[in-house]
Amino acid sequence: MNLSNMTSRSPLVSRFLRLGLVAGLALGLAACASSFKADVSRFQAQLPAPEGQTFAVVADDPALAGGLEFALYADLVAAEMAKLGYVEAATPEIANLLVRFDYGVDNGRERVRTTNAGFSHFGPYGRFGRFGGFGLRRGFAFGFYDPFLAGPEVRSFTVYTSDIELKIDNAATGERLFEGQAQAASRSNRLQSLVPNLVDAIFTDFPGNSGETLSITIREDGKSVKPVN
C-alpha cells in the first residue's frame, strides 16, 4: 500500500485553530439558513469495536493530500471518530484503520422558477365585477387591460450539489469496512460552509444500517432523520 500520498497530521495547536475556524464558518451558515438537508447513504461490513483501535484520516484523492483545506476538514472527521471512541494514530503507517476522505462541489445548474404574482384576468365573477363594473383584479384594474400587471414573475438561480465520501479500510489487510456518501443541494458553493454540515450528517447515527439511504435535516435546535423511499 502506497502511503506516500497520505497527509501527515498537524500540531495540536494548529488543529484547534482550524477547528475554531470551521466552527465559526458553520455558525455563519446557520445564521443564513434555518436548516441544512442532506441525503446520506452508508454501507458497512463489521467495523471493529473502538477499544484499542487507532485511525488516521487520509486523502482519497492524492491531489488533496497535504493541502491546508483538506487538513481543515480532516480534523472534523478525526473529531467525529474520536467521539466514537477510536484513537487517532500519530501517523497513517501505524494506524489500524485508514479513513479515506474526499469532498467536492459541482459547477451548479441554473433553475428557473415561475410564480403567478398577479391576479387572474377574470375574477371569480367573470370578466366584470360582482356588481357589474370592471373587476378590481390585476389585469383589469381601473377598467383597462394591462398585460404587464397580469404576467407571471420569473426568477432564475443556481443550485449547487456538494458531497463528501468517507471510506474506512483495515490498514493491515486492505479490507473495506465502511463506505458512505453525504450529498446536498444548496444555493451556496462555499465548501467551508458545506463540508462541516455534510460531515455532521454522515456521522449522524453512525455507522447506521448497511444499504440504507437517509434524509437528514440539521437545524439549530436539533436533527431529524428519516429513510428515503
C-alpha positions in Angstrom: 0.0 0.0 0.0 1.5 3.4 -1.0 1.4 5.7 1.9 3.5 8.5 0.3 0.4 10.5 -0.7 -1.2 10.3 2.7 -1.5 13.5 4.7 0.5 14.0 7.9 -1.2 15.3 11.0 -0.7 18.9 12.0 0.4 20.1 15.5 -2.3 20.2 18.2 -2.4 23.9 18.4 -2.9 24.3 14.7 -5.7 21.8 14.8 -7.6 23.8 17.4 -7.2 26.9 15.4 -8.6 25.1 12.3 -11.5 23.6 14.2 -12.3 27.1 15.6 -12.3 28.5 12.1 -14.7 25.7 10.9 -16.9 26.3 13.9 -17.2 29.9 13.0 -18.0 29.1 9.4 -20.7 26.7 10.5 -22.2 29.3 12.8 -22.2 31.8 9.9 -24.1 29.3 7.7 -26.7 28.7 10.5 -27.3 32.4 10.7 -28.0 32.5 6.9 -30.2 29.4 6.7 -32.7 27.8 9.0 -31.8 24.3 8.2 -29.4 22.1 6.2 -30.7 19.0 4.4 -28.5 16.1 3.1 -29.1 12.6 1.8 -26.8 10.1 3.4 -26.0 6.6 2.0 -23.9 4.1 4.0 -22.6 0.6 3.5 -20.6 -1.4 6.0 -19.0 -4.7 6.9 -18.3 -5.3 10.6 -16.4 -2.3 12.0 -14.2 -3.3 14.9 -15.1 -2.1 18.3 -13.3 1.2 19.2 -11.3 -0.2 22.1 -7.6 -0.5 21.1 -8.2 0.7 17.6 -6.3 3.6 16.1 -7.1 5.5 12.9 -5.7 8.1 10.5 -7.6 10.3 8.1 -6.0 10.4 4.7 -7.0 12.0 1.3 -8.8 9.6 -1.0 -7.7 11.9 -3.8 -3.9 12.3 -3.9 -4.3 15.8 -5.3 -5.8 16.9 -1.9 -3.1 15.3 0.3 -1.0 17.8 2.2 -3.4 20.7 1.5 -4.4 23.1 4.2 -8.0 23.0 3.2 -8.0 19.2 3.4 -6.4 19.3 6.8 -9.2 21.6 8.0 -11.9 19.1 7.0 -9.9 16.1 8.1 -9.8 17.4 11.6 -13.6 17.4 11.6 -13.7 13.8 10.6 -11.0 12.9 13.2 -13.1 14.6 15.9 -16.1 12.5 15.0 -14.1 9.3 15.0 -12.7 10.3 18.4 -16.3 10.8 19.7 -16.9 7.2 18.8 -14.0 6.0 20.9 -11.3 5.5 18.3 -7.9 6.9 18.9 -6.0 8.9 16.3 -2.6 7.5 15.4 0.5 9.6 15.1 1.0 8.6 11.5 -1.0 6.6 8.9 1.7 4.0 8.9 0.9 2.8 12.4 -2.9 3.2 12.3 -5.2 0.2 12.4 -7.8 2.0 10.3 -7.4 4.3 7.3 -10.2 6.7 7.0 -10.2 7.9 3.4 -12.0 11.2 2.9 -12.9 13.2 -0.2 -15.1 16.3 -0.8 -16.3 18.5 -3.7 -19.0 20.7 -5.2 -20.2 20.9 -8.8 -20.4 23.9 -11.1 -24.1 24.4 -10.5 -27.2 24.2 -12.6 -29.5 27.1 -13.5 -33.0 26.8 -12.2 -36.0 28.9 -13.3 -38.9 29.5 -11.0 -42.2 31.0 -12.3 -44.8 32.3 -10.0 -48.1 33.9 -10.8 -47.5 37.0 -8.9 -50.6 38.8 -10.1 -54.3 38.1 -10.2 -56.2 36.2 -12.9 -57.5 38.1 -15.9 -61.1 37.3 -14.8 -62.3 37.4 -11.3 -64.4 34.7 -9.7 -67.5 36.5 -11.2 -66.3 36.6 -14.8 -64.9 39.5 -16.8 -67.0 42.0 -14.9 -67.1 42.5 -11.2 -69.6 41.2 -8.8 -71.7 44.4 -9.1 -71.4 44.8 -12.8 -68.3 47.0 -13.1 -64.9 46.0 -14.1 -63.4 43.6 -11.6 -60.7 45.0 -9.4 -58.4 42.2 -10.1 -54.9 42.5 -11.6 -55.2 42.6 -15.3 -58.4 44.5 -15.4 -57.6 47.3 -12.9 -59.4 50.6 -13.3 -61.3 49.5 -16.3 -58.5 48.6 -18.8 -56.4 45.6 -19.5 -52.7 45.7 -18.8 -50.7 42.6 -19.7 -47.7 43.7 -17.6 -49.8 43.7 -14.5 -51.0 40.1 -15.1 -47.8 38.5 -16.2 -46.0 35.8 -14.1 -42.9 36.5 -12.2 -39.8 34.6 -13.4 -36.7 34.2 -11.3 -33.5 32.3 -12.1 -31.0 31.0 -9.6 -28.1 28.5 -9.4 -28.3 25.2 -7.5 -25.0 23.5 -6.5 -24.6 19.9 -5.5 -22.0 19.2 -2.8 -20.9 15.9 -1.5 -18.4 14.1 0.7 -17.2 10.5 0.6 -15.9 8.5 3.5 -14.3 5.1 3.3 -12.7 3.1 6.2 -10.2 0.3 5.4 -8.4 -2.2 7.5 -4.8 -0.9 7.2 -3.3 -4.4 7.6 -5.4 -6.3 5.1 -6.8 -3.5 2.9 -10.4 -4.8 3.5 -13.1 -2.2 3.0 -15.1 -1.9 6.3 -17.2 1.1 5.6 -18.1 3.5 2.8 -20.6 6.3 2.8 -21.7 9.4 1.0 -23.5 12.6 2.1 -24.9 14.9 -0.6 -26.8 18.2 -0.5 -28.3 20.7 -3.0 -28.0 24.3 -2.0 -27.7 27.9 -3.3 -24.1 28.1 -2.0 -20.9 26.6 -3.4 -18.8 27.5 -0.4 -17.2 24.3 0.8 -16.0 26.0 4.0 -19.7 26.2 5.0 -21.0 23.0 3.3 -18.4 20.4 4.4 -18.9 20.8 8.2 -22.6 20.1 7.8 -22.0 17.2 5.5 -19.6 15.6 8.0 -22.1 16.1 10.7 -24.8 14.4 8.6 -22.7 11.3 7.6 -21.8 10.7 11.3 -25.4 11.0 12.5 -26.3 7.6 14.0 -23.1 6.3 12.7 -22.5 3.7 11.2 -26.2 3.2 10.6 -27.8 0.3 8.7 -25.9 -1.0 5.7 -27.6 -0.1 2.4 -29.9 2.4 3.9 -30.3 6.0 2.5 -31.5 8.6 4.9 -32.6 12.2 4.6 -31.0 14.2 7.5 -32.1 17.7 8.4 -29.8 19.7 10.6 -31.3 22.6 12.5 -30.1 24.8 15.2 -32.5 23.1 17.6 -31.6 19.6 16.6 -31.7 17.0 13.9 -34.4 14.9 12.1 -33.7 11.6 10.4 -36.0 9.8 8.0 -35.5 7.0 5.5 -35.6 7.9 1.8 -38.1 5.7 -0.1 
